[in-house]
Amino acid sequence: MSIKKRGKINKRTVVFTLSAAVFIAVVLGLKIFLNLVYVPAILMYHSVGDPPTATLDGYGDKLNVTPEVFEKQMRFLKEHNYNVIPLNKMVERIREKERIPHKTVTITFDDGLKNNFTNAYPVLKKYGLPATFFVAVDFIGKKNFLTWEDIREMQENGISIGSHTMSHRWLTSLDKKELKKELVESKAVIERVTGKKVYTLSYPLGRYNEETKKAAKEAGYIGAVATNPGPTKPKDDIYALKRVRISMSSASMIVLWIETSGYYTFIKEVRDDD
């Protein structure tokens, strides 16, 4: 009787031990899997307002998050120990094909809207998060857009300024002379006024081709971002980096987590390769 009872106990112990081992193996396997498939996410914001401000693309609500949601998102990144790095550092790592740690993200803003300064910048400063703001030079100082004073203050507190060209025109529609002016002059003006180096470019409306990429490189940019949805990856062209578009559809922290996770990356890569 005692032997049978002991046998049953041993059997339960074995089952429990095996179950625990399987669970641990699954957890460790998932962690390894995510590290293998994970690639960094470059987040793309436009308006941070309530009500939203119209963007240079002509959108308002579609490319807007409220200040409350933006703060929740930045707090989420901070509290969950995301590795938030400047865009130029991300470009350098991708260019050198370095291994980029899990949960690495970069934050970018297009158009240079005033509400980026009034609503987004204080939150970024509060949580000590770097970001890159892409400005179209011809719009600086106009209604609803950043001023040079705004730009200089942000640059002193962890914000990088990138070029969104001079006039936000479709670069693929321009001749070589006009294209060069949009890329070279915008970079030169920002550097001259701020005294800070401009490393990166954001293509207006996400429009680019081989000629625009070549012109961007010749103008001295180390990399450029488009509006293509999806995370970037080590083999990507650093002059056509993809970004994750953030809007109110990302208001849920679960959605934000998915958009910045290896799961999202893996699913998109499998889908895009089909």
CORHURA-V474785 format. One line per field, one symbol per residue. phi: phi as a letter, one per 20 degrees, with the letter a starting at -180 (. if undefined). A space follows every 10 residues. Layout:
phi = ???
//
This chain:
phi = .fffffffff ffffffffff ffffffffff ffgfffefcf ddeddcecbb ffdfefendc gfdccfgffg fgfffffffe lfeecfffff gffffelffd ggmeccdccd nmfgffffde gffffgemdf bcdedegfef negmcfdffg fffffecnde ddedmedmef ffeeffffff ffefffffff fffemdfddc cdfgmmebbf fffffffffo feabdddgfo febgefffdb fecefdbffd fffffffffd dfgggfffff ffef
//
